[in-house]
């Protein structure tokens, strides 16, 4: 699957980490636009102002709780890939976050894993989007079978 430039929302409080993430995506030819937010208010504004292809989120952003952010995305944006990119969370806790709904986990110490994780997430989102119309067409009519 050819993945073009992406609009990426990055929930990250450390500018140097954001710049490393942005560089990795740009060098892979995946970056269209990348915006950094570091508060719930900025996140709300970014979600209202733009359409995003991907969200990359740190686990530890002061004033924000990743579990609340994840719950919000699962409820309101279930088809928007959210990848946890963190240097403070351990592998066990990260695997729990993936089990409960994060699309993937990339340690900040291993950013070389970011591009493959992004590609997998975008391909998975495209596959889910392709199945949605087919599911609607084959779903039973809530009004019952059509009368002839």
Secondary structure, 3 states (H helix, E strand, C coil): CCCCCEEEEEECCCHHHHHHHHHHHHHCCCEEEEEEECCHHHHHHHHHHCCCCEEEECCEECCEEHHHHHHHHHHHCCCCEEEEEECCCCHHHHHHHHHCCCCEEEEHHHCHHHHHHHHHHHHHHHHHHHHHHHHHHHCCCCCCCCCC
